[in-house]
Amino acid sequence: MTPPRKLHIKSYGCQMNVYDAQRMVDTLAPEGFVETASAEDADLVILNTCHIREKASEKVYSELGRLRVAKDEAARGGRTMQIAVAGCVAQAEGEEIVRRAPVVDVVVGPQSYHHLPELLKRAGDEGRAIETEFPAADKFGFLAQPKPDAIRARGISAFVTVQEGCDKFCTFCVVPYTRGAEVSRPVSKIVDDVKRLADNGVRELTLIGQNVNAYHGDGPDGKTWPLGRLLEHLAKIPGIARLRYSTSHPRDVDGSLIAAHRDLGALMPFVHLPVQSGSDRILAAMNRKHTADDYRRVIDRFRTARQDIAFSSDFIVGFPGESEQDFLATLALVTQIGYAAAYSFKYSARPGTPAADMQETVSPAKMDQRLERLQELIDSQQSAFNKAAIGSTVDVLFERPARKEGQIVGRTAYLQPAHVMASPDIIGQILPVRIDSLERYSFLGELVTPRNAREPALSQAIGA
């Protein structure tokens, strides 16, 4: 028998890349590849890249420098190691990658990783293979489905891509150029994926897309379904206990999504809704297509539909032209909304985006100072939100054994980790937990039995 070939994938960035990495594993499994945690003993190393974060491409080139050493060492041992760069940096930089890093065998964009087997063969025959075009055919129709054992090994939570690409063209963002125009998968294909996951033990689904609430897929009734209707349909699939989705745009929150949060018990009351800035002037420069007041009204609609809903968001500080008054408007918005969590970053220009040509007017020192002020405010809100749970009873979906022997860890509706002393038999179950204490961002608690269930279930409302 031919021994299996070892595959190591390192993913950067977003949830979509985590999902893409799993599908690459599934696609390469029929070719005899099995995953390994070590790049040094792998026959194939894939860097699944993201172009959103600061200095994304430089981090990739730095990693490629380390892999060159590993590849040379493998060659000295008589073993061939192939290196592939996939994802958004691959899409954006293409042949520049192999010019700067000749160690790379394959460069493949995020719309073409179903072609990996043939690209690897071509690289073996010709020395190199590059594919960064946007193919006309839908990649999802060609991807190998995960085997039942692979699904079970990945745990009780799973991502499912329902939408890709973005048509918003925010001036700071490369996604429309690296992921292409918005495309929604048909409802029937998504349902097939979800049923397969549920049949193999998945209890929680996160529907993902670059602009997931722009979803408009072909329904089985011949009509176009919005995200809210899709969620309603998926909530009926046996075995699926929790539903989530990410990432959303404020402009695409429609009535069906609000109704889904009102009516579906399986849909978790935690929404990631990026705003980026609280200044209308900066939002216009970003081409966000909404104002700060538009955003506030969307938040109000969610809160009217469900009292215990909470929010996370994304913020950019130091966007070209941002004044102190603009930044104070962001602090005011954060103070008014009240977040359970948020992600904040200093502005970093992405080549090829309109913002990259804007005049820089915010010094690095001022960016650092503003980011520190914003993160201090966000951290105080997150801390208050978490502390509000202490002494209450919350439902926790248990996922896996924790690091401490005898502990099992799960997550609340708001994605807060919760640890209890219990048997592994509870993995996959949603059970009430009395929260006793908080260690950094994780809860410690005790399973509630009928005899000690005195506290009411937690209902957290923030920003009221």
Secondary structure, DSSP 8 states (H G I E B T S, - for coil): ----EEEEEEE-SSHHHHHHHHHHHHHHGGGTEEE-S-STT-SEEEEEE-SSSTTHHHHHHHHHHHHHHHHHHHHHTT---EEEEEEHHHHHHTHHHHHH-TT--EEE-TT-GGGHHHHHHHHHHHS-EEE-S--SS-GGGTS----HHHHHHT-SEEEEE-EE--S---TT--HHHHT-S-EE--HHHHHHHHHHHHHTT--EEEEE-TTGGG-EEE-TTSSEEEHHHHHHHHTTSTT--EEEEE---GGG--HHHHHHHHH-TTB-SEEE---B-S-HHHHHHTT-S--HHHHHHHHHHHHHH-TT-EEEEEEEES-TT--HHHHHHHHHHHHHH--SEEEEEE----TTSGGGGS---S-HHHHHHHHHHHHHHHHHHHHHHHHTTTTSEEEEEEEEE-SSTTEEEEE-TT--EEEEE--GGGTT-EEEEEEEEEETTEEEEEE--TTT--S-B-------
